[in-house]
Amino acid sequence: TSVEHSDATLGKTYYYKVEAMDLYDRYPNSAHSEPKSGICKLPTPVVTVSNVASTGKIKVSWSKITGASSYRVYRATSSTGSYSLMANITGTSYTDSSAVVGKTYYYKLKVCLTDGTSKTSDAIPNTCQTEEMVWIPKTGSKYHSTAECSNMNNPAEVTKSEAIRKGY
C-alpha cells in the first residue's frame, strides 16, 4: 500500500507516520509507526534535441518542471568537454542559432529553483544538419527547387524528404 503526497514542495523534508485502521470498527487502531522522512526531490529534466531542417540549426526542448524559476542550456563539442552557458531562460525550448552544419554538439539542461537548488540532465549529442528545401504546388505531382517553377500558385516550402514522403 502506498500514498502520494501530490502537493509536496520541492526541496522540503516531510515526516510521515503510518497507522493501521479497521474500517469496520471491530478492532482498535494500531499504534503509529516510527516517523519516516522523505524529501521532495527535483526530477531530472527530460530533454529532446532535434534539427530544424529548414535552417540547419539545433532545437533543444523540454517539459516544464513545476517550481522551476529558470532553465540553463549548456553546450560542448565533446561529452566530456567544457560546457558553455548558451541560454538562461524561463521557456521550454532554445534554438541554437550559432550551431554550424556538420558539427556535433553536446547539450545539457540545468533546471534551477528559486531556493538555489538545481538538477542537470545527462549530455545529449546532436549533429547539426540542414536539408534541402523544395516547393510543392497545390496541384501537380512534382516538387520544384524554386517557387517560380511551372507557374505555381501559392506553393508550400517543405524539406525534400517531406515532399518525397507526400508523393511528390
C-alpha positions as a Markdown table, in Angstrom:
| # | Residue | x | y | z |
|---|---|---|---|---|
| 1 | Thr | 0.0 | 0.0 | 0.0 |
| 2 | Ser | 1.2 | 3.5 | -0.8 |
| 3 | Val | 0.1 | 7.1 | -0.8 |
| 4 | Glu | 1.3 | 10.0 | -3.0 |
| 5 | His | 1.8 | 13.5 | -1.4 |
| 6 | Ser | 0.8 | 15.4 | -4.6 |
| 7 | Asp | 1.2 | 18.9 | -3.3 |
| 8 | Ala | 4.6 | 18.5 | -1.7 |
| 9 | Thr | 7.0 | 21.4 | -2.1 |
| 10 | Leu | 10.4 | 20.7 | -3.9 |
| 11 | Gly | 13.3 | 20.6 | -1.5 |
| 12 | Lys | 11.1 | 20.4 | 1.6 |
| 13 | Thr | 11.5 | 17.5 | 4.1 |
| 14 | Tyr | 8.3 | 15.8 | 5.2 |
| 15 | Tyr | 7.8 | 13.3 | 8.1 |
| 16 | Tyr | 5.2 | 10.5 | 7.9 |
| 17 | Lys | 3.7 | 8.1 | 10.3 |
| 18 | Val | 1.6 | 5.1 | 9.5 |
| 19 | Glu | -1.4 | 3.8 | 11.4 |
| 20 | Ala | -3.4 | 0.7 | 10.6 |
| 21 | Met | -7.2 | 1.2 | 10.9 |
| 22 | Asp | -10.1 | -1.2 | 10.9 |
| 23 | Leu | -12.7 | 0.2 | 8.6 |
| 24 | Tyr | -15.5 | -1.8 | 10.4 |
| 25 | Asp | -14.6 | -0.7 | 13.9 |
| 26 | Arg | -14.1 | -4.3 | 15.1 |
| 27 | Tyr | -10.6 | -3.7 | 16.4 |
| 28 | Pro | -8.7 | -0.8 | 17.8 |
| 29 | Asn | -6.4 | 1.1 | 15.6 |
| 30 | Ser | -2.7 | 0.2 | 15.7 |
| 31 | Ala | 0.0 | 2.4 | 17.3 |
| 32 | His | 1.6 | 4.8 | 14.9 |
| 33 | Ser | 4.8 | 3.7 | 13.2 |
| 34 | Glu | 8.1 | 5.4 | 13.9 |
| 35 | Pro | 8.3 | 8.6 | 11.8 |
| 36 | Lys | 10.0 | 8.3 | 8.4 |
| 37 | Ser | 11.3 | 11.3 | 6.5 |
| 38 | Gly | 11.2 | 12.0 | 2.8 |
| 39 | Ile | 12.5 | 14.9 | 0.7 |
| 40 | Cys | 10.6 | 16.1 | -2.3 |
| 41 | Lys | 13.3 | 15.9 | -5.0 |
| 42 | Leu | 13.6 | 17.8 | -8.2 |
| 43 | Pro | 13.0 | 15.4 | -11.2 |
| 44 | Thr | 15.7 | 15.0 | -13.8 |
| 45 | Pro | 14.7 | 17.0 | -16.8 |
| 46 | Val | 13.7 | 15.1 | -19.9 |
| 47 | Val | 15.4 | 16.8 | -22.9 |
| 48 | Thr | 14.9 | 16.4 | -26.6 |
| 49 | Val | 17.4 | 17.7 | -29.1 |
| 50 | Ser | 16.5 | 17.9 | -32.8 |
| 51 | Asn | 17.5 | 19.6 | -36.0 |
| 52 | Val | 15.4 | 22.4 | -37.6 |
| 53 | Ala | 15.8 | 21.1 | -41.2 |
| 54 | Ser | 14.9 | 24.4 | -42.9 |
| 55 | Thr | 17.6 | 26.4 | -41.0 |
| 56 | Gly | 20.2 | 23.8 | -40.1 |
| 57 | Lys | 20.0 | 24.9 | -36.5 |
| 58 | Ile | 19.5 | 22.7 | -33.4 |
| 59 | Lys | 16.5 | 23.0 | -31.2 |
| 60 | Val | 16.7 | 21.9 | -27.5 |
| 61 | Ser | 13.3 | 21.4 | -25.8 |
| 62 | Trp | 12.0 | 20.0 | -22.5 |
| 63 | Ser | 8.8 | 19.7 | -20.4 |
| 64 | Lys | 8.1 | 22.4 | -17.9 |
| 65 | Ile | 9.1 | 21.4 | -14.4 |
| 66 | Thr | 6.8 | 22.8 | -11.6 |
| 67 | Gly | 8.7 | 25.1 | -9.3 |
| 68 | Ala | 11.5 | 25.9 | -11.8 |
| 69 | Ser | 12.4 | 29.6 | -11.9 |
| 70 | Ser | 14.7 | 29.2 | -15.0 |
| 71 | Tyr | 16.4 | 26.7 | -17.3 |
| 72 | Arg | 20.0 | 26.9 | -18.3 |
| 73 | Val | 21.2 | 25.4 | -21.6 |
| 74 | Tyr | 24.8 | 24.4 | -21.8 |
| 75 | Arg | 26.8 | 23.2 | -24.9 |
| 76 | Ala | 30.1 | 21.5 | -25.5 |
| 77 | Thr | 31.8 | 19.9 | -28.5 |
| 78 | Ser | 32.5 | 16.6 | -26.7 |
| 79 | Ser | 30.6 | 14.8 | -24.0 |
| 80 | Thr | 33.5 | 15.3 | -21.5 |
| 81 | Gly | 34.4 | 18.7 | -22.8 |
| 82 | Ser | 33.9 | 22.1 | -21.1 |
| 83 | Tyr | 30.3 | 23.2 | -21.3 |
| 84 | Ser | 29.4 | 26.8 | -22.0 |
| 85 | Leu | 26.2 | 28.5 | -20.9 |
| 86 | Met | 24.2 | 29.2 | -24.1 |
| 87 | Ala | 21.0 | 30.5 | -22.5 |
| 88 | Asn | 19.3 | 31.2 | -19.2 |
| 89 | Ile | 15.6 | 31.3 | -20.0 |
| 90 | Thr | 12.1 | 30.6 | -18.5 |
| 91 | Gly | 10.6 | 29.0 | -21.5 |
| 92 | Thr | 10.8 | 25.3 | -22.6 |
| 93 | Ser | 12.9 | 25.5 | -25.7 |
| 94 | Tyr | 16.0 | 27.0 | -27.1 |
| 95 | Thr | 17.2 | 27.2 | -30.7 |
| 96 | Asp | 21.0 | 27.2 | -31.1 |
| 97 | Ser | 21.5 | 29.8 | -33.8 |
| 98 | Ser | 25.3 | 29.5 | -33.6 |
| 99 | Ala | 25.4 | 25.8 | -34.4 |
| 100 | Val | 27.5 | 25.0 | -37.5 |
| 101 | Val | 26.2 | 22.5 | -40.1 |
| 102 | Gly | 28.1 | 19.2 | -39.9 |
| 103 | Lys | 29.4 | 19.8 | -36.4 |
| 104 | Thr | 28.4 | 17.6 | -33.4 |
| 105 | Tyr | 27.4 | 19.3 | -30.1 |
| 106 | Tyr | 26.5 | 18.0 | -26.7 |
| 107 | Tyr | 23.8 | 19.7 | -24.7 |
| 108 | Lys | 22.8 | 19.7 | -21.0 |
| 109 | Leu | 19.9 | 21.4 | -19.4 |
| 110 | Lys | 20.0 | 22.6 | -15.8 |
| 111 | Val | 16.7 | 23.2 | -14.0 |
| 112 | Cys | 17.0 | 26.0 | -11.4 |
| 113 | Leu | 14.6 | 26.7 | -8.5 |
| 114 | Thr | 14.2 | 30.0 | -6.6 |
| 115 | Asp | 15.8 | 28.4 | -3.5 |
| 116 | Gly | 19.1 | 27.8 | -5.4 |
| 117 | Thr | 18.7 | 24.0 | -5.8 |
| 118 | Ser | 19.1 | 22.6 | -9.3 |
| 119 | Lys | 19.3 | 19.4 | -11.3 |
| 120 | Thr | 21.2 | 18.8 | -14.6 |
| 121 | Ser | 20.3 | 16.4 | -17.4 |
| 122 | Asp | 22.7 | 14.0 | -19.0 |
| 123 | Ala | 24.6 | 15.2 | -22.1 |
| 124 | Ile | 22.6 | 14.7 | -25.3 |
| 125 | Pro | 24.6 | 14.7 | -28.6 |
| 126 | Asn | 23.3 | 16.1 | -31.9 |
| 127 | Thr | 25.0 | 16.7 | -35.3 |
| 128 | Cys | 23.8 | 20.0 | -36.8 |
| 129 | Gln | 22.3 | 19.2 | -40.2 |
| 130 | Thr | 20.4 | 21.0 | -42.9 |
| 131 | Glu | 18.2 | 19.6 | -45.5 |
| 132 | Glu | 17.4 | 20.8 | -49.0 |
| 133 | Met | 14.2 | 22.8 | -49.1 |
| 134 | Val | 11.8 | 22.5 | -52.1 |
| 135 | Trp | 8.5 | 23.9 | -53.2 |
| 136 | Ile | 5.4 | 21.8 | -53.7 |
| 137 | Pro | 2.4 | 23.0 | -55.7 |
| 138 | Lys | -1.2 | 22.9 | -54.5 |
| 139 | Thr | -1.9 | 20.8 | -57.7 |
| 140 | Gly | 0.6 | 18.7 | -59.6 |
| 141 | Ser | 2.9 | 15.8 | -58.7 |
| 142 | Lys | 6.4 | 17.2 | -58.8 |
| 143 | Tyr | 8.4 | 19.2 | -56.3 |
| 144 | His | 10.5 | 22.2 | -57.5 |
| 145 | Ser | 13.7 | 23.8 | -56.4 |
| 146 | Thr | 12.2 | 27.4 | -56.7 |
| 147 | Ala | 8.8 | 28.8 | -56.1 |
| 148 | Glu | 8.7 | 30.3 | -59.6 |
| 149 | Cys | 8.7 | 26.9 | -61.4 |
| 150 | Ser | 5.7 | 25.9 | -63.6 |
| 151 | Asn | 3.6 | 29.0 | -62.7 |
| 152 | Met | 2.8 | 27.5 | -59.2 |
| 153 | Asn | 0.2 | 29.5 | -57.3 |
| 154 | Asn | 0.9 | 29.8 | -53.5 |
| 155 | Pro | 3.3 | 26.8 | -53.3 |
| 156 | Ala | 4.4 | 25.5 | -49.9 |
| 157 | Glu | 8.0 | 25.2 | -48.9 |
| 158 | Val | 8.9 | 21.9 | -47.3 |
| 159 | Thr | 12.0 | 19.7 | -46.9 |
| 160 | Lys | 12.9 | 17.4 | -49.8 |
| 161 | Ser | 12.3 | 14.3 | -47.7 |
| 162 | Glu | 8.8 | 15.6 | -46.7 |
| 163 | Ala | 7.9 | 16.2 | -50.4 |
| 164 | Ile | 9.0 | 12.7 | -51.3 |
| 165 | Arg | 7.1 | 11.3 | -48.3 |
| 166 | Lys | 4.0 | 13.2 | -49.6 |
| 167 | Gly | 4.4 | 11.6 | -53.0 |
| 168 | Tyr | 5.9 | 14.5 | -55.0 |
